[in-house]
């Protein structure tokens, strides 16, 4: 692990194949400002040439700014796109 590594655990509490999912997760940390359950509601919709993904995040811990959360997700999705496009 590095300083830029975040670990968490969670579960999907709702799955609608090819349409939606609801995930509840929590960072694995001793930092009080990063504790607490957060949710991500995923919605998938058909789009020209692929699928659009909407991920709505609720209950971010107070130690995680919305801007940092968005940056982390953008980086993750960019890496996923690169992996998929290379296959």
VOTOR-689268 format. One record per residue: x, y, z of N, C-alpha, C, CB in turn; residue number from 1. Coordinates in nm, 2 decimals. Glycine has a CB too. Example, Ala and Ser with C-alpha at 12.3 -4.5 7.8 and 13.67 -1.06 7.14 Angstrom:
# residues 2
[atom [1.32; -0.57; 0.78]; [1.23; -0.45; 0.78]; [1.32; -0.33; 0.78]; [1.13; -0.45; 0.90]; 1]
[atom [1.28; -0.22; 0.71]; [1.37; -0.11; 0.71]; [1.29; 0.00; 0.79]; [1.41; -0.06; 0.57]; 2]
//
This chain:
# residues 87
[atom [0.08; -0.12; 0.00]; [0.00; 0.00; 0.00]; [0.09; 0.12; 0.00]; [-0.09; 0.00; 0.12]; 1]
[atom [0.03; 0.23; -0.06]; [0.10; 0.36; -0.06]; [0.01; 0.46; 0.00]; [0.15; 0.40; -0.20]; 2]
[atom [0.07; 0.58; 0.01]; [-0.02; 0.69; 0.07]; [-0.13; 0.72; -0.03]; [0.07; 0.82; 0.08]; 3]
[atom [-0.12; 0.69; -0.15]; [-0.23; 0.71; -0.25]; [-0.32; 0.59; -0.27]; [-0.17; 0.75; -0.38]; 4]
[atom [-0.31; 0.50; -0.18]; [-0.40; 0.38; -0.19]; [-0.51; 0.39; -0.08]; [-0.32; 0.25; -0.16]; 5]
[atom [-0.63; 0.37; -0.13]; [-0.75; 0.37; -0.04]; [-0.80; 0.22; -0.05]; [-0.86; 0.47; -0.09]; 6]
[atom [-0.83; 0.17; 0.07]; [-0.89; 0.04; 0.08]; [-1.03; 0.05; 0.14]; [-0.80; -0.06; 0.15]; 7]
[atom [-1.12; -0.03; 0.10]; [-1.25; -0.02; 0.15]; [-1.32; -0.16; 0.14]; [-1.34; 0.09; 0.08]; 8]
[atom [-1.43; -0.17; 0.21]; [-1.51; -0.29; 0.20]; [-1.65; -0.25; 0.17]; [-1.50; -0.39; 0.32]; 9]
[atom [-1.73; -0.33; 0.11]; [-1.87; -0.29; 0.08]; [-1.94; -0.41; 0.02]; [-1.87; -0.17; -0.01]; 10]
[atom [-2.07; -0.38; -0.01]; [-2.15; -0.48; -0.07]; [-2.25; -0.41; -0.16]; [-2.22; -0.56; 0.03]; 11]
[atom [-2.30; -0.48; -0.26]; [-2.41; -0.44; -0.34]; [-2.54; -0.48; -0.28]; [-2.40; -0.49; -0.49]; 12]
[atom [-2.63; -0.38; -0.25]; [-2.75; -0.41; -0.18]; [-2.87; -0.42; -0.28]; [-2.78; -0.30; -0.07]; 13]
[atom [-2.84; -0.37; -0.40]; [-2.95; -0.39; -0.51]; [-2.88; -0.40; -0.64]; [-3.04; -0.26; -0.51]; 14]
[atom [-2.92; -0.50; -0.72]; [-2.87; -0.52; -0.85]; [-2.99; -0.53; -0.95]; [-2.77; -0.64; -0.86]; 15]
[atom [-2.99; -0.46; -1.05]; [-3.09; -0.47; -1.16]; [-3.01; -0.49; -1.29]; [-3.19; -0.35; -1.17]; 16]
[atom [-2.99; -0.61; -1.34]; [-2.91; -0.64; -1.45]; [-2.92; -0.54; -1.57]; [-2.93; -0.78; -1.50]; 17]
[atom [-2.81; -0.49; -1.61]; [-2.80; -0.40; -1.73]; [-2.87; -0.27; -1.70]; [-2.86; -0.47; -1.85]; 18]
[atom [-2.91; -0.24; -1.58]; [-2.98; -0.11; -1.55]; [-2.93; -0.03; -1.44]; [-3.13; -0.14; -1.53]; 19]
[atom [-2.91; -0.10; -1.32]; [-2.88; -0.02; -1.20]; [-2.82; -0.11; -1.09]; [-3.00; 0.05; -1.14]; 20]
[atom [-2.75; -0.04; -1.00]; [-2.69; -0.11; -0.88]; [-2.68; -0.01; -0.77]; [-2.55; -0.18; -0.91]; 21]
[atom [-2.69; -0.05; -0.65]; [-2.67; 0.03; -0.53]; [-2.56; -0.04; -0.44]; [-2.80; 0.05; -0.45]; 22]
[atom [-2.46; 0.04; -0.42]; [-2.34; -0.01; -0.34]; [-2.33; 0.07; -0.21]; [-2.21; -0.01; -0.42]; 23]
[atom [-2.31; 0.00; -0.10]; [-2.28; 0.06; 0.03]; [-2.14; 0.02; 0.06]; [-2.38; 0.01; 0.14]; 24]
[atom [-2.05; 0.12; 0.10]; [-1.91; 0.09; 0.13]; [-1.86; 0.18; 0.24]; [-1.83; 0.10; 0.00]; 25]
[atom [-1.75; 0.14; 0.29]; [-1.68; 0.21; 0.40]; [-1.53; 0.20; 0.38]; [-1.73; 0.17; 0.54]; 26]
[atom [-1.46; 0.31; 0.40]; [-1.31; 0.30; 0.39]; [-1.26; 0.22; 0.51]; [-1.25; 0.44; 0.39]; 27]
[atom [-1.15; 0.15; 0.49]; [-1.08; 0.08; 0.60]; [-0.97; 0.17; 0.65]; [-1.02; -0.06; 0.55]; 28]
[atom [-1.01; 0.24; 0.76]; [-0.92; 0.34; 0.81]; [-0.94; 0.36; 0.96]; [-0.94; 0.48; 0.73]; 29]
[atom [-0.84; 0.42; 1.02]; [-0.85; 0.46; 1.16]; [-0.87; 0.61; 1.18]; [-0.72; 0.42; 1.24]; 30]
[atom [-0.88; 0.68; 1.06]; [-0.90; 0.82; 1.06]; [-1.04; 0.85; 1.08]; [-0.84; 0.89; 0.93]; 31]
[atom [-1.08; 0.92; 1.19]; [-1.22; 0.95; 1.22]; [-1.29; 1.03; 1.11]; [-1.24; 1.02; 1.35]; 32]
[atom [-1.22; 1.12; 1.04]; [-1.28; 1.20; 0.93]; [-1.31; 1.12; 0.81]; [-1.19; 1.31; 0.90]; 33]
[atom [-1.26; 0.99; 0.80]; [-1.28; 0.91; 0.68]; [-1.38; 0.80; 0.71]; [-1.15; 0.86; 0.62]; 34]
[atom [-1.43; 0.79; 0.83]; [-1.52; 0.68; 0.86]; [-1.67; 0.71; 0.82]; [-1.51; 0.65; 1.01]; 35]
[atom [-1.74; 0.60; 0.81]; [-1.88; 0.61; 0.79]; [-1.92; 0.55; 0.66]; [-1.93; 0.75; 0.79]; 36]
[atom [-2.04; 0.49; 0.65]; [-2.09; 0.43; 0.53]; [-2.13; 0.54; 0.43]; [-2.21; 0.34; 0.56]; 37]
[atom [-2.09; 0.51; 0.30]; [-2.14; 0.59; 0.19]; [-2.21; 0.50; 0.09]; [-2.02; 0.67; 0.13]; 38]
[atom [-2.28; 0.56; 0.00]; [-2.35; 0.48; -0.10]; [-2.32; 0.54; -0.24]; [-2.50; 0.49; -0.07]; 39]
[atom [-2.33; 0.45; -0.33]; [-2.31; 0.49; -0.47]; [-2.43; 0.42; -0.55]; [-2.17; 0.44; -0.53]; 40]
[atom [-2.51; 0.50; -0.61]; [-2.62; 0.45; -0.69]; [-2.57; 0.46; -0.84]; [-2.75; 0.53; -0.67]; 41]
[atom [-2.56; 0.34; -0.90]; [-2.52; 0.33; -1.04]; [-2.64; 0.32; -1.13]; [-2.42; 0.22; -1.06]; 42]
[atom [-2.64; 0.39; -1.24]; [-2.74; 0.38; -1.34]; [-2.67; 0.36; -1.48]; [-2.84; 0.50; -1.34]; 43]
[atom [-2.71; 0.26; -1.55]; [-2.66; 0.23; -1.68]; [-2.77; 0.26; -1.79]; [-2.61; 0.08; -1.69]; 44]
[atom [-2.73; 0.33; -1.89]; [-2.82; 0.35; -2.00]; [-2.75; 0.33; -2.14]; [-2.88; 0.50; -2.00]; 45]
[atom [-2.83; 0.29; -2.23]; [-2.77; 0.27; -2.37]; [-2.73; 0.40; -2.43]; [-2.88; 0.20; -2.46]; 46]
[atom [-2.62; 0.40; -2.50]; [-2.57; 0.52; -2.56]; [-2.51; 0.48; -2.70]; [-2.46; 0.59; -2.47]; 47]
[atom [-2.50; 0.57; -2.79]; [-2.44; 0.54; -2.92]; [-2.30; 0.49; -2.90]; [-2.45; 0.67; -3.01]; 48]
[atom [-2.28; 0.37; -2.94]; [-2.15; 0.31; -2.94]; [-2.11; 0.25; -2.80]; [-2.05; 0.41; -2.97]; 49]
[atom [-2.20; 0.24; -2.71]; [-2.17; 0.19; -2.58]; [-2.28; 0.21; -2.47]; [-2.04; 0.25; -2.53]; 50]
[atom [-2.23; 0.24; -2.35]; [-2.32; 0.25; -2.24]; [-2.28; 0.37; -2.16]; [-2.32; 0.12; -2.15]; 51]
[atom [-2.37; 0.45; -2.11]; [-2.34; 0.56; -2.02]; [-2.36; 0.51; -1.88]; [-2.44; 0.68; -2.05]; 52]
[atom [-2.27; 0.56; -1.79]; [-2.27; 0.52; -1.65]; [-2.29; 0.65; -1.57]; [-2.14; 0.45; -1.61]; 53]
[atom [-2.39; 0.65; -1.49]; [-2.41; 0.76; -1.39]; [-2.39; 0.70; -1.25]; [-2.55; 0.83; -1.41]; 54]
[atom [-2.30; 0.76; -1.18]; [-2.27; 0.71; -1.04]; [-2.30; 0.83; -0.94]; [-2.13; 0.66; -1.03]; 55]
[atom [-2.40; 0.82; -0.86]; [-2.43; 0.93; -0.77]; [-2.38; 0.88; -0.63]; [-2.59; 0.95; -0.76]; 56]
[atom [-2.30; 0.96; -0.57]; [-2.24; 0.93; -0.44]; [-2.31; 1.01; -0.33]; [-2.09; 0.96; -0.44]; 57]
[atom [-2.35; 0.94; -0.22]; [-2.41; 1.01; -0.11]; [-2.34; 0.97; 0.02]; [-2.56; 0.97; -0.10]; 58]
[atom [-2.34; 1.06; 0.11]; [-2.28; 1.04; 0.25]; [-2.13; 1.02; 0.25]; [-2.34; 0.92; 0.31]; 59]
[atom [-2.06; 1.10; 0.16]; [-1.92; 1.10; 0.17]; [-1.87; 1.13; 0.31]; [-1.85; 1.20; 0.06]; 60]
[atom [-1.76; 1.07; 0.36]; [-1.71; 1.11; 0.49]; [-1.66; 1.25; 0.49]; [-1.60; 1.01; 0.53]; 61]
[atom [-1.66; 1.32; 0.60]; [-1.62; 1.46; 0.60]; [-1.48; 1.48; 0.56]; [-1.64; 1.51; 0.74]; 62]
[atom [-1.39; 1.38; 0.57]; [-1.25; 1.39; 0.53]; [-1.23; 1.38; 0.38]; [-1.17; 1.30; 0.61]; 63]
[atom [-1.33; 1.35; 0.31]; [-1.32; 1.33; 0.16]; [-1.39; 1.44; 0.09]; [-1.37; 1.19; 0.12]; 64]
[atom [-1.32; 1.53; 0.02]; [-1.39; 1.63; -0.05]; [-1.45; 1.58; -0.17]; [-1.29; 1.75; -0.09]; 65]
[atom [-1.57; 1.64; -0.21]; [-1.63; 1.59; -0.34]; [-1.54; 1.61; -0.46]; [-1.75; 1.68; -0.36]; 66]
[atom [-1.45; 1.71; -0.46]; [-1.36; 1.72; -0.57]; [-1.26; 1.61; -0.58]; [-1.28; 1.86; -0.56]; 67]
[atom [-1.20; 1.57; -0.46]; [-1.11; 1.46; -0.46]; [-1.18; 1.33; -0.49]; [-1.04; 1.44; -0.32]; 68]
[atom [-1.30; 1.31; -0.45]; [-1.38; 1.19; -0.49]; [-1.40; 1.18; -0.64]; [-1.51; 1.19; -0.41]; 69]
[atom [-1.44; 1.30; -0.70]; [-1.46; 1.30; -0.84]; [-1.33; 1.27; -0.92]; [-1.51; 1.43; -0.88]; 70]
[atom [-1.22; 1.33; -0.87]; [-1.09; 1.30; -0.94]; [-1.05; 1.16; -0.93]; [-0.98; 1.39; -0.87]; 71]
[atom [-1.07; 1.09; -0.82]; [-1.04; 0.95; -0.80]; [-1.12; 0.87; -0.90]; [-1.06; 0.91; -0.66]; 72]
[atom [-1.25; 0.90; -0.91]; [-1.34; 0.82; -1.00]; [-1.30; 0.85; -1.14]; [-1.49; 0.86; -0.97]; 73]
[atom [-1.27; 0.97; -1.18]; [-1.23; 1.00; -1.32]; [-1.10; 0.92; -1.35]; [-1.21; 1.15; -1.34]; 74]
[atom [-1.01; 0.91; -1.26]; [-0.89; 0.84; -1.29]; [-0.92; 0.69; -1.30]; [-0.78; 0.86; -1.17]; 75]
[atom [-1.00; 0.64; -1.21]; [-1.04; 0.49; -1.22]; [-1.11; 0.46; -1.35]; [-1.13; 0.46; -1.10]; 76]
[atom [-1.21; 0.55; -1.39]; [-1.28; 0.52; -1.51]; [-1.19; 0.53; -1.64]; [-1.40; 0.61; -1.52]; 77]
[atom [-1.10; 0.63; -1.63]; [-1.00; 0.64; -1.74]; [-0.92; 0.51; -1.76]; [-0.91; 0.76; -1.72]; 78]
[atom [-0.87; 0.46; -1.64]; [-0.79; 0.33; -1.65]; [-0.88; 0.22; -1.70]; [-0.74; 0.30; -1.51]; 79]
[atom [-1.00; 0.21; -1.65]; [-1.09; 0.10; -1.70]; [-1.11; 0.12; -1.85]; [-1.23; 0.11; -1.63]; 80]
[atom [-1.14; 0.24; -1.90]; [-1.16; 0.26; -2.04]; [-1.03; 0.21; -2.12]; [-1.19; 0.40; -2.07]; 81]
[atom [-0.92; 0.25; -2.07]; [-0.79; 0.21; -2.14]; [-0.78; 0.05; -2.15]; [-0.67; 0.27; -2.07]; 82]
[atom [-0.82; -0.01; -2.04]; [-0.81; -0.16; -2.03]; [-0.91; -0.22; -2.13]; [-0.84; -0.20; -1.89]; 83]
[atom [-1.03; -0.17; -2.13]; [-1.13; -0.23; -2.22]; [-1.10; -0.20; -2.36]; [-1.27; -0.17; -2.18]; 84]
[atom [-1.05; -0.08; -2.39]; [-1.02; -0.05; -2.53]; [-0.90; -0.13; -2.58]; [-0.99; 0.10; -2.55]; 85]
[atom [-0.81; -0.17; -2.49]; [-0.69; -0.25; -2.53]; [-0.72; -0.39; -2.56]; [-0.58; -0.24; -2.43]; 86]
[atom [-0.83; -0.44; -2.51]; [-0.87; -0.58; -2.52]; [-0.92; -0.61; -2.66]; [-0.98; -0.62; -2.42]; 87]
//
